Amino acid sequence: MDAVSQSGRLVYAALKDMTEGGNADLAKSFQNLASELESAGFDVLIEYHIGDGKTYRTFFVRSGNGTSEIRTESVPEAQLRVFMAEETWHEIASGAVSPADAFCDGKMRVIGDTDLGVRMLKHLAGTPGRIGIC
């Protein structure tokens, strides 16, 4: 799934729109993400820390056995932890910015099972393009 723009730069895949055309709030965009993972049969535990410049809100996404849930607290067993500003999440969740570009631009940090993140992006990709960074 590699794509190269006319400028010769690699193009990374962006997500399907999790914001319902910009109408979903932060919590709803995570519910949409969880539903997409659930429908794909993912068994994942992911913790997102979304900041507004002063504080962080935590969203824990669990998907497995055909169900999903969202919580707003941290859990020790998360397989992947993702940190970013709220603005960056909205850009990623709307499909305006690819997760790989956000990571490469220093707008997102990831701790844990990055292979899981790549597998998720393969399913959640809404645009063509490269999935992995390396």
N, C-alpha and C positions, 0 to 999 in steps of 0.2 A: 504494500500500500504506500509506496513512495511516490511523491510528486515534487516537481521542481517548478518554481515560478519562472516567468520570463526573465527575471533578473538573475536566475541561476541559484537562488537561495532555496534550500529545502523548505517545503511547506509541510507543517505538522497538522494532523487531523484535529479538528475542533469537535466539541460535544454537540449532540442534538440539543435543541432548545429545551432547557429544564425550567425556563421562566414563563412559559405560556405567552410568548410574545411580549415579555416585559411586565406582565400582569401578576406574576407570582411573587410573593414576598420571600424573604430569606428562608423561613421555615418550610413554606410550600415548595420551594425549589429543591430542598433536600428530600421532601416527601416524594417528589417526582423522580429524583435520582434513585431513591430506594425502590420505588415501583419498577423502574427500568431494570435495576439489578435483579429484583425478584423474578421478573418475567423471563430473565435470561438464565435463571437457575443458579446464580452466584451464591456462594456460601462465604460471606465476608463480614468483617468487623472493622469499620473505618471510623476514625475520629477526625473531625474537622474543627480547627480553631480559626474562627473568622473574627478579625479585628476591625475596629473603627478608628484606630489611631490612639485610643486611650485604654480600651479594654478589649477582651476577647470573649466571644460567645462560642460555646462548644456545641457541636452537633455530632452525635454518635449514630452511625448508620449500621444497622444489622440486617443482613439479608441471608436467608437460608431456609431450606425445607419448604419452599414455595410461599414464604411469608417475609415481611420486612417490618422494621420498626425504626423510629427516630426517637432519640432521647437528647436531652440537653445537659448531660453531665458526662464527665470523663470516666472512662472505664480502663482498668489495667490491662485487659486482654486484647486491646485493639491491635490488628495486624499492620495497620498503616495509619500514620498520623500526618495530617496535612495542615499547614499553617499559611494563612494569607489574609490580606485586607479584604474587607467586605466588597469594595469596588472591584477588586480582582476576581472574587467569586462571581459577582454578577456578570462580569465580562466572560468568564469561562462558562458559567451556567447558561448563558444566552447563546453561546457558540461564536461570540465575537473574537475571542482569543483562545488559542489552543492551550491546554495544560502544559505542553512541552515548551511553548514560547514563554508562558508565565514563569515556568521554572528556570529556563535559560536566562530570562531577563531579571532574575532575582526577586520576582514578585511572589514566589511560592516556595516554601520549604517542605520537604517530605522526609519522614523518618519511618523506617520499617520495610515491609515487603514491597519493593518497587515493582517487582515482576507482577504482583497483583494489580498494581495501578495500570500497567501496560495491558494486561488481559481485560481489565474493565474498560479501558479506552477503546480497545478493539470492538467491544460490544456497543459502547455509547457514542461512537464516532458518528457525527452527522455530516462530515465533509470528508472528501478523500484527502490523503496525505500520509506522511510518515507517522507511525505510532510511537516507536522508541527513539530515544535520544542517541544511544550508542549503537 
